[in-house]
Amino acid sequence: MARQRTLVLGGVRSGKSSWAERQLAGHDRVDYLATAAERDDADWARRIAEHRRRRPAHWRTVQTLELAGALAAPGAPLLIEDLGNWLARTIDRTGGWDGDLSAFRTQADQLVDAWQHSRARVVLVSNEVGSGVHPETRAGRIFADELGRLNTALASHADEVVLVVAGLPLWLRGPVTGQPEPEPRQSGERQ
């Protein structure tokens, strides 16, 4: 299997996740690394269920925050969904919301290193935070700043970088020939 690291960026409901899934649709085996935590929230549960319904049944779903280890291990192609959830949960785990981000940044550096040296086919989905409103809260600013830094570091080592807007890919780096284009949606179909 050829090494190829694709970073897929986009805003909320931009179509980035379904576009990313289509990039690995032809593979017999895919490990889908889900970084979101289960919550006591009906809307969140619906969103997760929607993602699960969309994925092929033969893909293996693993809920994990241990992305660096998964990137280092040889195996099936990986789809990582998504970096924003990983970042928020890792900052929670390391106590970084109070301002000391050193433990979080160590883990972020390990993730970037594993991404850089991964031999796997990887599609990593992340939110593009630079186009939105400047967050009013400290936690919001920490999230936006750290995700922006992490996206930049990962993009510098990516083979492809794609920004998905309204379901359409805008290639920032790439594309690799032979990549499938997104299928047109039916009128009124929701993302």
ROMI-405591 format. One record per atom (N, C-alpha, C): x negated, y negated, z negated. Coordinates in steps of 0.1 Angstrom, whole numbers, padded with zeros to 4 digits, always signed. Example, Ala and Ser with C-alpha at 12.3 -4.5 7.8 and 13.67 -1.06 7.14 Angstrom:
-0132+0057-0078;-0123+0045-0078;-0132+0033-0078;-0128+0022-0071;-0137+0011-0071;-0129+0000-0079;
***
This chain:
-0008+0012+0000;+0000+0000+0000;-0009-0012+0000;-0006-0022+0008;-0014-0034+0009;-0010-0044-0002;-0021-0050-0007;-0019-0060-0017;-0013-0072-0011;-0003-0078-0018;+0003-0090-0013;+0011-0096-0025;+0007-0108-0029;+0014-0115-0040;+0022-0126-0035;+0035-0126-0037;+0044-0136-0032;+0051-0143-0044;+0049-0156-0045;+0055-0164-0055;+0067-0171-0049;+0079-0168-0055;+0092-0174-0050;+0097-0184-0060;+0097-0197-0055;+0102-0208-0064;+0115-0213-0059;+0123-0218-0068;+0136-0224-0064;+0143-0229-0077;+0153-0237-0075;+0161-0242-0085;+0172-0232-0090;+0180-0235-0099;+0191-0227-0104;+0200-0225-0093;+0204-0212-0090;+0214-0209-0080;+0210-0213-0066;+0197-0213-0064;+0191-0217-0051;+0191-0205-0041;+0193-0193-0046;+0192-0181-0037;+0179-0174-0038;+0170-0179-0047;+0156-0174-0048;+0156-0159-0052;+0165-0155-0061;+0164-0141-0065;+0169-0131-0055;+0180-0134-0048;+0184-0125-0037;+0174-0125-0025;+0168-0137-0023;+0158-0137-0012;+0146-0128-0016;+0142-0129-0029;+0131-0121-0034;+0134-0106-0033;+0146-0103-0036;+0150-0089-0036;+0149-0083-0021;+0153-0091-0012;+0153-0087+0002;+0139-0084+0007;+0129-0090+0001;+0115-0088+0005;+0110-0074+0002;+0116-0068-0007;+0112-0054-0011;+0123-0044-0008;+0133-0048-0001;+0144-0039+0002;+0140-0026+0010;+0130-0026+0018;+0126-0015+0025;+0118-0004+0018;+0114-0007+0005;+0106+0002-0002;+0114+0013-0009;+0108+0025-0009;+0115+0036-0016;+0116+0034-0031;+0106+0028-0036;+0105+0027-0051;+0100+0012-0054;+0107+0006-0063;+0104-0007-0068;+0106-0008-0083;+0097-0013-0090;+0099-0016-0104;+0103-0030-0106;+0115-0032-0111;+0121-0045-0113;+0118-0049-0127;+0109-0059-0130;+0106-0063-0143;+0115-0074-0147;+0124-0071-0156;+0134-0081-0161;+0129-0088-0173;+0128-0101-0174;+0122-0108-0185;+0133-0114-0194;+0145-0114-0190;+0156-0120-0197;+0160-0111-0209;+0164-0117-0220;+0168-0110-0232;+0184-0109-0231;+0189-0099-0237;+0203-0098-0238;+0208-0109-0248;+0219-0115-0246;+0224-0125-0255;+0239-0123-0258;+0244-0128-0268;+0258-0128-0272;+0265-0139-0265;+0265-0138-0251;+0270-0149-0243;+0277-0143-0231;+0290-0144-0229;+0297-0138-0218;+0292-0142-0204;+0289-0155-0203;+0284-0160-0190;+0271-0154-0186;+0262-0153-0196;+0249-0147-0194;+0250-0133-0190;+0259-0126-0197;+0261-0111-0194;+0266-0110-0180;+0275-0119-0175;+0280-0118-0161;+0268-0120-0151;+0260-0130-0154;+0248-0132-0145;+0239-0120-0144;+0236-0114-0156;+0228-0102-0155;+0234-0091-0148;+0247-0089-0150;+0255-0078-0143;+0255-0081-0128;+0256-0093-0124;+0255-0097-0110;+0242-0093-0104;+0231-0096-0111;+0218-0092-0106;+0217-0077-0105;+0222-0070-0115;+0221-0055-0115;+0229-0049-0103;+0241-0054-0100;+0249-0049-0089;+0242-0051-0076;+0235-0062-0075;+0228-0065-0062;+0216-0056-0059;+0210-0051-0069;+0198-0043-0067;+0201-0029-0062;+0193-0023-0054;+0194-0009-0050;+0194+0000-0062;+0202+0010-0062;+0203+0019-0073;+0190+0027-0076;+0182+0028-0066;+0169+0036-0068;+0158+0028-0074;+0160+0015-0075;+0150+0006-0082;+0150+0009-0097;+0138+0009-0103;+0137+0011-0117;+0137-0002-0124;+0146-0005-0133;+0146-0017-0141;+0139-0015-0154;+0130-0024-0157;+0122-0024-0170;+0123-0038-0176;+0130-0038-0188;+0130-0051-0195;+0117-0052-0203;+0109-0063-0200;+0096-0064-0206;+0091-0078-0205;+0082-0081-0215;+0075-0094-0214;+0060-0091-0211;+0056-0078-0210;+0043-0074-0208;+0039-0073-0193;+0039-0085-0187;+0037-0086-0173;+0023-0084-0169;+0013-0089-0177;-0001-0087-0174;-0005-0072-0173;+0000-0064-0182;-0002-0050-0181;+0004-0043-0169;+0016-0047-0166;+0023-0042-0154;+0015-0045-0141;+0010-0058-0141;+0003-0062-0129;-0010-0054-0127;-0016-0050-0138;-0029-0044-0138;-0028-0029-0135;-0016-0023-0137;-0014-0009-0135;-0011-0006-0121;-0017+0004-0115;-0013+0008-0101;+0001+0014-0102;+0008+0013-0091;+0021+0019-0090;+0030+0013-0080;+0043+0014-0082;+0053+0009-0072;+0052-0006-0071;+0057-0011-0059;+0058-0026-0058;+0066-0032-0070;+0063-0044-0074;+0069-0050-0085;+0077-0063-0081;+0089-0064-0086;+0097-0076-0085;+0098-0081-0099;+0093-0093-0102;+0093-0099-0116;+0104-0110-0115;+0114-0109-0124;+0125-0118-0125;+0127-0122-0139;+0125-0133-0144;+0118-0144-0138;+0108-0150-0147;+0100-0159-0142;+0089-0165-0150;+0094-0174-0161;+0105-0181-0158;+0110-0191-0168;+0115-0184-0181;+0121-0172-0179;+0125-0164-0191;+0113-0159-0199;+0103-0154-0191;+0091-0149-0197;+0085-0161-0205;+0084-0172-0200;+0077-0184-0206;+0085-0187-0219;+0098-0189-0218;+0105-0193-0230;+0104-0183-0241;+0106-0170-0238;+0105-0159-0248;+0091-0158-0253;+0081-0160-0245;+0067-0159-0250;+0063-0171-0259;+0068-0183-0256;+0066-0194-0265;+0074-0192-0278;+0086-0186-0278;+0093-0182-0290;+0084-0172-0298;+0079-0162-0292;+0071-0152-0298;+0058-0157-0305;+0052-0167-0298;+0040-0172-0303;+0041-0185-0312;+0054-0189-0314;+0056-0201-0322;+0052-0214-0316;+0052-0215-0303;+0047-0227-0296;+0056-0239-0296;+0069-0237-0299;+0078-0248-0298;+0075-0260-0307;+0067-0257-0318;+0063-0267-0327;+0051-0275-0322;+0045-0271-0311;+0035-0279-0305;+0021-0272-0304;+0019-0261-0311;+0006-0254-0310;+0008-0243-0299;+0004-0246-0287;+0006-0237-0276;-0006-0229-0273;-0016-0228-0282;-0028-0221-0279;-0026-0206-0277;-0017-0200-0286;-0015-0185-0284;-0007-0183-0271;+0003-0192-0268;+0010-0190-0256;+0001-0191-0244;-0008-0202-0244;-0017-0204-0233;-0026-0192-0231;-0030-0186-0241;-0039-0174-0240;-0031-0163-0232;-0019-0161-0236;-0011-0151-0228;-0008-0155-0214;-0006-0168-0212;-0004-0173-0198;-0017-0171-0190;-0028-0174-0196;-0041-0172-0189;-0043-0157-0185;-0039-0148-0194;-0040-0134-0192;-0031-0130-0180;-0019-0136-0180;-0010-0133-0169;-0016-0138-0155;-0021-0150-0155;-0027-0155-0143;-0039-0146-0138;-0047-0142-0148;-0058-0133-0144;-0053-0120-0138;-0043-0114-0145;-0038-0102-0140;-0031-0103-0126;-0025-0114-0124;-0019-0118-0111;-0030-0119-0100;-0040-0126-0104;-0052-0128-0094;-0058-0115-0090;-0059-0106-0099;-0066-0093-0097;-0057-0081-0094;-0044-0083-0093;-0035-0072-0091;-0037-0066-0077;-0036-0053-0076;-0038-0046-0064;-0024-0042-0058;-0014-0046-0065;+0000-0042-0061;+0007-0052-0052;+0017-0047-0046;+0027-0056-0039;+0036-0062-0049;+0035-0075-0051;+0043-0082-0062;+0051-0094-0056;+0063-0094-0060;+0072-0106-0057;+0076-0112-0071;+0072-0124-0074;+0074-0130-0087;+0083-0142-0085;+0094-0143-0092;+0104-0153-0091;+0102-0163-0102;+0103-0176-0099;+0101-0186-0109;+0110-0199-0106;+0114-0206-0116;+0121-0218-0114;+0111-0229-0110;+0116-0237-0100;+0108-0250-0097;+0114-0261-0106;+0106-0266-0115;+0111-0275-0125;+0108-0290-0121;+0100-0292-0111;+0095-0306-0108;+0105-0315-0101;+0117-0310-0097;+0126-0318-0090;+0138-0322-0099;+0138-0319-0111;+0150-0322-0119;+0148-0334-0128;+0157-0335-0137;+0157-0347-0146;+0146-0344-0157;+0139-0355-0161;+0129-0354-0171;+0136-0350-0184;+0132-0339-0190;+0139-0335-0202;+0138-0345-0214;+0149-0346-0221;+0150-0355-0232;+0145-0349-0245;+0145-0336-0246;+0140-0329-0258;+0126-0325-0257;+0119-0324-0269;+0106-0319-0269;+0105-0305-0263;+0114-0296-0267;+0113-0282-0262;+0115-0282-0246;+0124-0291-0242;+0126-0292-0227;+0113-0297-0220;+0106-0306-0226;+0094-0311-0220;+0083-0301-0220;+0082-0293-0231;+0072-0283-0232;+0075-0272-0222;+0088-0268-0220;+0092-0258-0210;+0088-0263-0196;+0092-0275-0193;+0089-0280-0179;+0074-0281-0177;+0067-0287-0186;+0053-0289-0184;+0045-0275-0183;+0048-0266-0192;+0041-0253-0192;+0045-0245-0179;+0058-0245-0175;+0062-0238-0163;+0055-0244-0151;+0055-0257-0150;+0048-0264-0139;+0033-0260-0138;+0027-0260-0150;+0012-0255-0150;+0011-0241-0146;+0020-0232-0151;+0019-0218-0148;+0022-0216-0133;+0032-0222-0127;+0035-0221-0113;+0023-0225-0105;+0017-0236-0108;+0006-0241-0101;-0006-0231-0101;-0009-0225-0113;-0020-0216-0114;-0017-0203-0106;-0005-0198-0107;-0001-0186-0099;-0001-0189-0084;+0004-0200-0080;+0004-0204-0066;-0010-0204-0060;-0020-0209-0068;-0034-0210-0063;-0040-0196-0060;-0034-0185-0065;-0039-0171-0063;-0029-0163-0055;-0018-0169-0050;-0008-0162-0042;-0011-0161-0028;-0007-0150-0022;-0009-0148-0007;+0002-0156+0000;+0014-0156-0006;+0025-0163+0000;+0032-0171-0012;+0036-0183-0008;+0044-0192-0018;+0056-0197-0009;+0068-0194-0015;+0080-0197-0008;+0089-0205-0017;+0094-0217-0013;+0104-0224-0020;+0117-0221-0013;+0127-0216-0021;+0140-0213-0016;+0150-0224-0020;+0156-0230-0010;+0166-0241-0012;+0178-0237-0004;+0190-0237-0011;+0202-0234-0004;+0201-0220+0003;+0194-0211-0003;+0193-0197+0003;+0183-0196+0014;+0176-0207+0018;+0167-0207+0029;+0153-0209+0024;+0144-0200+0030;+0130-0201+0026;+0122-0212+0033;+0115-0220+0025;+0105-0230+0030;+0091-0224+0026;+0083-0221+0036;+0071-0215+0034;+0060-0225+0030;+0055-0224+0018;+0044-0233+0014;+0031-0227+0017;+0030-0214+0017;+0018-0207+0021;+0023-0194+0027;+0018-0191+0039;+0023-0179+0045;+0030-0183+0058;+0039-0176+0064;+0044-0163+0060;+0035-0152+0066;+0036-0140+0060;+0030-0128+0066;+0039-0123+0077;+0034-0120+0088;+0042-0116+0099;+0050-0103+0095;+0061-0102+0101;+0070-0091+0098;+0079-0092+0086;+0078-0103+0079;+0087-0105+0067;+0101-0107+0072;+0111-0100+0066;+0125-0102+0070;+0130-0116+0066;+0137-0122+0075;+0144-0135+0072;+0156-0132+0064;+0161-0142+0057;+0173-0140+0049;+0185-0137+0058;+0194-0128+0054;+0206-0126+0061;+0216-0137+0059;+0223-0141+0070;+0233-0152+0068;+0244-0148+0059;+0248-0157+0050;+0259-0154+0041;+0272-0157+0048;+0282-0150+0043;+0296-0152+0047;+0301-0165+0041;+0310-0172+0048;+0315-0185+0043;+0322-0182+0029;+0318-0190+0020;+0324-0189+0006;+0317-0179-0003;+0307-0172+0002;+0300-0162-0006;+0291-0170-0016;+0292-0165-0029;+0284-0172-0039;+0271-0165-0041;+0261-0173-0046;+0248-0168-0048;+0247-0164-0063;
***
